[in-house]
């Protein structure tokens, strides 16, 4: 593997690690899901514009599909995390590889490598275990069935992010268009949530710190690394690399909030992690 390809894969993995801190931070706020999603996106817009020069230019109509997918993912993931366990929300969002396989031929023109089929089948089985193993309500997961359904929608929209970011990177390799797309997507999420987020009846410093962290680091910085990685990493490989996120997300939520996923959900998550490790090694060997 060339140094540039290796660096791109590391960028995607760093993004996955930062994404994984979201569950604990989201569950640590007393704000409603729509408030967390909207205010997080407002902070993310400011952070991206202030600290990343590429976020201040490159806007165009071609960013609309990526920005819409981005906005939907932001809102649905927060909602799912508030309603079901962090593990279920993130594992079910990880259906992205399944959606990428279905949509990439039409949207990217990237042919599916038959050698990926066993990994895809294993991921599908593992995600089924997660879905059916996350049905019991708990203090930190009051409506798991609704949350699971929203998490599946989040998986579809996240796959569309990977596909549309990849398409932007291929059509304009000299410029990172993912950053202005992220700015526009966060702005869309903020304005879509704002009418339902007001008024804010009560907010404490912990809520403010959590929202600022989520916007500046968990969203802003993570998508900066993701955009860099997608310049050289194909969408399907990137979606599997991002399955590292479920390693961090439920562990942090368990350590911070004591939330324990069901046995089937943990088994499914362990299978997803195994798929990630084996697939990454096989991809590196082929390269």
C-alpha positions in Angstrom: 0.0 0.0 0.0 1.4 3.4 -0.9 2.1 6.0 1.8 -0.7 8.2 0.5 -3.2 5.3 0.6 -2.1 4.3 4.1 -2.5 7.9 5.3 -6.0 8.1 3.8 -7.1 4.9 5.6 -5.7 6.3 8.9 -7.7 9.5 8.4 -10.9 7.4 8.1 -10.0 5.5 11.2 -9.4 8.7 13.2 -12.8 9.9 12.0 -14.4 6.7 13.3 -12.8 7.1 16.7 -14.1 10.7 17.0 -17.5 9.6 15.8 -17.5 7.0 18.6 -17.5 9.6 21.4 -21.0 10.8 20.4 -23.1 8.4 22.2 -21.8 9.2 25.7 -22.0 12.9 25.0 -25.5 12.8 23.6 -26.9 10.8 26.5 -25.2 13.1 29.0 -27.5 16.0 28.1 -31.0 16.7 29.4 -31.9 18.4 26.2 -34.4 16.9 23.7 -33.0 15.1 20.7 -34.1 17.8 18.3 -32.4 20.4 20.5 -29.1 18.5 20.7 -29.1 17.9 16.9 -29.9 21.5 16.0 -27.5 23.2 18.5 -24.7 20.7 17.8 -24.9 21.6 14.1 -24.8 25.3 14.8 -21.6 24.9 16.8 -20.2 22.7 14.0 -20.8 25.4 11.4 -18.9 27.9 13.5 -16.1 25.5 14.2 -15.6 24.5 10.6 -15.7 28.1 9.3 -13.3 29.4 11.9 -10.7 26.6 11.9 -10.7 25.1 8.3 -10.1 27.6 5.4 -11.7 25.1 2.9 -15.0 25.6 4.7 -15.2 29.2 3.5 -15.2 28.5 -0.2 -16.2 25.9 -2.8 -20.0 26.2 -2.4 -22.2 25.2 -5.3 -25.4 23.4 -6.3 -23.4 20.2 -6.7 -23.1 20.0 -2.9 -26.8 19.7 -2.3 -27.1 15.9 -2.4 -24.2 15.4 0.0 -25.5 18.2 2.3 -29.0 16.8 2.5 -27.7 13.3 3.3 -25.4 14.9 5.9 -28.3 16.8 7.6 -30.5 13.8 7.7 -27.8 11.7 9.3 -27.0 14.3 11.9 -30.6 14.5 13.1 -31.5 10.8 12.9 -28.5 9.6 14.7 -29.1 11.9 17.7 -32.7 10.9 17.8 -31.9 7.2 17.7 -29.2 7.5 20.4 -31.7 9.2 22.7 -34.4 6.5 22.1 -32.4 3.3 22.1 -29.1 2.1 23.4 -25.9 3.7 22.1 -24.7 0.3 20.9 -27.9 -0.4 18.9 -27.9 3.1 17.4 -24.4 2.9 16.2 -24.5 -0.7 15.1 -27.7 -0.2 13.1 -26.3 3.0 11.6 -23.5 0.7 10.4 -25.8 -0.8 7.9 -24.1 1.7 5.7 -22.0 -0.9 3.9 -25.1 -2.8 2.9 -26.6 0.3 1.4 -23.3 1.3 -0.3 -23.2 -2.0 -2.1 -26.8 -1.6 -3.4 -26.3 2.1 -4.4 -22.7 2.4 -5.5 -23.1 0.8 -9.0 -25.8 3.3 -9.9 -24.5 6.4 -8.1 -20.7 5.9 -8.4 -20.2 3.4 -11.2 -17.9 1.4 -8.8 -18.3 -2.3 -9.5 -18.8 -4.6 -6.6 -15.9 -6.9 -6.0 -17.2 -10.5 -5.4 -14.4 -10.9 -2.8 -16.4 -8.5 -0.6 -19.5 -10.8 -0.5 -18.5 -12.8 2.6 -17.9 -9.7 4.6 -21.2 -8.2 3.5 -23.1 -11.4 4.5 -21.4 -11.5 7.9 -22.2 -7.8 8.5 -25.8 -8.3 7.6 -26.2 -11.3 10.0 -24.5 -9.3 12.8 -26.7 -6.3 12.3 -29.7 -8.6 12.5 -28.6 -9.8 15.9 -28.2 -6.2 17.0 -31.7 -5.2 15.9 -33.5 -8.1 17.5 -31.3 -8.0 20.6 -32.2 -4.4 21.4 -35.9 -4.4 22.1 -36.2 -3.9 25.9 -36.8 -0.4 27.3 -34.3 1.0 29.8 -33.7 4.3 31.6 -31.3 5.5 29.0 -33.2 3.8 26.1 -36.9 4.6 26.6 -38.2 3.7 23.2 -35.8 1.1 21.7 -38.0 -0.1 18.8 -38.6 3.4 17.4 -34.9 4.2 18.0 -33.8 1.1 16.1 -36.0 2.1 13.1 -34.6 5.6 13.1 -31.1 4.2 13.3 -31.7 2.1 10.2 -32.7 5.3 8.4 -29.5 6.9 9.7 -27.6 4.0 8.1 -29.1 4.7 4.7 -28.4 8.4 4.9 -24.8 7.8 6.1 -24.2 5.5 3.1 -25.4 8.4 0.9 -22.8 10.6 2.7 -20.1 8.2 1.8 -21.2 7.9 -1.8 -21.8 11.6 -2.4 -18.5 12.6 -0.7 -16.7 10.0 -2.8 -18.3 11.4 -5.9 -17.3 15.0 -5.0 -13.7 13.8 -4.4 -13.6 12.1 -7.8 -15.0 15.0 -9.8 -12.8 17.6 -8.2 -9.7 15.8 -6.7 -7.7 19.1 -6.4 -10.2 20.5 -3.8 -11.8 19.0 -0.7 -15.4 19.7 -1.4 -16.5 17.6 1.6 -15.8 20.5 4.0 -18.2 23.0 2.4 -20.7 20.2 2.1 -20.4 19.6 5.8 -20.9 23.3 6.5 -24.0 23.4 4.3 -25.4 20.1 5.8 -25.0 21.4 9.4 -26.6 24.6 8.5 -29.6 22.7 7.0 -29.9 20.6 10.1 -29.8 23.6 12.4 -32.5 25.5 10.5 -34.6 22.4 10.1 -34.5 21.7 13.9 -34.7 25.3 15.1 -38.6 25.7 15.0 -38.9 22.5 17.1 -36.0 23.3 19.4 -37.4 26.5 20.9 -38.0 27.5 23.5 -35.2 26.0 25.6 -36.8 25.9 29.1 -33.7 24.9 31.1 -30.1 24.5 30.3 -27.1 23.7 32.6 -23.4 24.1 32.0 -23.0 20.3 31.3 -25.5 20.6 28.5 -23.6 23.5 26.9 -20.3 21.7 27.2 -21.7 18.6 25.6 -23.2 20.4 22.7 -20.0 22.4 22.1 -17.9 19.2 22.1 -20.3 17.4 19.8 -20.3 20.3 17.3 -16.6 21.2 17.3 -15.0 17.7 17.7 -17.4 14.9 17.2 -18.9 16.4 14.1 -16.5 19.1 12.8 -13.1 17.5 13.3 -14.3 14.0 12.5 -15.7 14.9 9.1 -12.5 16.8 8.3 -10.6 13.5 8.6 -13.3 11.6 6.8 -13.2 14.0 3.8 -9.4 13.6 3.6 -9.7 9.9 3.7 -12.4 9.5 1.0 -10.1 11.1 -1.6 -8.3 7.8 -1.9 -10.4 5.2 -0.1 -13.4 3.7 -2.0 -16.8 4.1 -0.5 -17.3 0.5 0.5 -13.9 0.2 2.1 -14.4 3.4 4.0 -17.8 2.3 5.3 -16.2 -0.9 6.7 -13.3 1.0 8.2 -15.9 3.2 10.0 -17.2 0.2 11.7 -14.5 0.9 14.2 -16.8 3.5 15.7 -19.0 0.8 17.4 -15.9 -0.2 19.4 -15.6 3.2 21.0 -19.3 4.2 21.3 -20.9 1.6 23.5 -17.8 1.2 25.7 -17.7 4.9 26.5 -21.5 5.0 27.1 -21.1 2.0 29.5 -18.2 3.6 31.3 -19.9 7.0 31.7 -23.6 6.1 32.0 -23.6 2.4 33.0 -25.7 1.5 29.9 -25.4 -2.2 29.2 -26.5 -3.5 25.7 -28.3 -6.9 25.5 -26.3 -10.1 24.9 -27.4 -10.5 21.3 -26.6 -6.8 20.5 -23.1 -7.3 22.0 -22.6 -10.5 20.0 -23.6 -8.7 16.8 -21.3 -5.9 17.7 -18.4 -8.3 18.2 -19.1 -9.8 14.8 -19.0 -6.4 13.2 -15.6 -5.7 14.8 -14.3 -9.0 13.6 -15.5 -8.2 10.0 -13.7 -4.9 10.2 -10.4 -6.5 11.3 -10.4 -9.3 8.9 -11.5 -7.2 6.0 -8.9 -4.5 6.7 -6.1 -7.1 6.8 -7.3 -8.8 3.6 -7.6 -5.4 1.8 -4.0 -4.5 2.9 -2.7 -7.8 1.6 -4.4 -7.4 -1.8 -3.0 -3.8 -2.1 
